[in-house]
Amino acid sequence: NLGMMGVENFDAVINPPQASILAVGTTLKQNIIDDGGKISTIQTISVTLSVDHRVIDGATGAVFLRSIAKYLSNPIKLLL
């Protein structure tokens, strides 16, 4: 986690015997335009997963990242 140091995005290096490592960047405020044309501010975060493909299939890693995105965008789902 280098996000606490203000790093926006980075790729973490896997060290044996690790099979994967998650890199978490800092949160950034961004302006977006919704479907109704209204401008609003959201917070985004960069998350990168490095995997050893001899151990973990890339598709499995992608499913894991999708789950992280789902829970970060709606944390109340962690309780359900």
C-alpha positions as CSV (number, residue, x, y, z in Angstrom):
1,N,0.0,0.0,0.0
2,L,1.7,3.1,-1.2
3,G,-1.5,5.1,-1.4
4,M,-0.9,6.4,2.1
5,M,2.2,8.1,0.6
6,G,0.3,9.8,-2.2
7,V,1.3,7.4,-4.9
8,E,-1.5,7.2,-7.5
9,N,-0.7,3.9,-9.2
10,F,2.1,1.3,-9.2
11,D,2.9,-2.3,-10.0
12,A,4.0,-4.4,-7.1
13,V,6.7,-7.1,-7.6
14,I,6.1,-10.7,-6.5
15,N,8.7,-12.1,-4.2
16,P,8.9,-15.9,-3.9
17,P,7.1,-17.8,-2.4
18,Q,4.3,-15.3,-3.0
19,A,1.7,-16.2,-5.7
20,S,0.2,-12.7,-6.0
21,I,0.4,-9.2,-4.5
22,L,-2.2,-6.4,-4.5
23,A,-1.0,-2.8,-5.1
24,V,-3.2,-0.1,-3.7
25,G,-2.8,3.5,-4.8
26,T,-4.2,6.7,-3.2
27,T,-7.8,8.0,-3.7
28,L,-8.3,10.7,-6.2
29,K,-11.3,13.0,-6.7
30,Q,-12.7,13.2,-10.2
31,N,-15.6,15.0,-11.8
32,I,-18.0,13.0,-13.8
33,I,-21.1,13.8,-15.8
34,D,-24.0,11.4,-15.1
35,D,-26.7,10.3,-17.5
36,G,-28.8,13.3,-16.7
37,G,-26.0,15.7,-17.5
38,K,-25.3,16.6,-13.9
39,I,-21.7,17.1,-12.8
40,S,-20.7,15.4,-9.6
41,T,-17.5,14.5,-7.8
42,I,-16.5,10.9,-7.1
43,Q,-13.5,9.3,-5.4
44,T,-11.5,6.7,-7.4
45,I,-8.7,4.4,-6.3
46,S,-6.2,2.4,-8.3
47,V,-5.8,-1.3,-7.5
48,T,-3.4,-3.5,-9.4
49,L,-3.0,-7.3,-8.9
50,S,0.3,-8.9,-9.9
51,V,0.1,-12.7,-10.2
52,D,2.4,-15.6,-10.9
53,H,0.7,-17.3,-13.8
54,R,2.3,-20.6,-12.9
55,V,0.2,-20.6,-9.8
56,I,-2.9,-18.4,-10.5
57,D,-4.7,-18.0,-13.8
58,G,-5.1,-14.4,-14.9
59,A,-8.9,-14.9,-15.3
60,T,-9.1,-15.9,-11.7
61,G,-7.2,-12.8,-10.7
62,A,-9.6,-10.7,-12.8
63,V,-12.6,-12.2,-11.0
64,F,-10.9,-11.3,-7.7
65,L,-10.4,-7.7,-8.8
66,R,-14.0,-7.5,-9.9
67,S,-15.1,-8.6,-6.4
68,I,-12.9,-6.0,-4.8
69,A,-14.3,-3.3,-7.1
70,K,-17.9,-4.4,-6.2
71,Y,-17.3,-4.3,-2.5
72,L,-15.4,-1.0,-2.6
73,S,-18.1,0.7,-4.6
74,N,-20.8,-0.6,-2.2
75,P,-19.3,-1.6,1.2
76,I,-22.6,-2.4,2.8
77,K,-22.5,-5.7,0.7
78,L,-19.8,-6.9,3.0
79,L,-22.4,-7.2,5.7
80,L,-25.0,-9.1,3.6
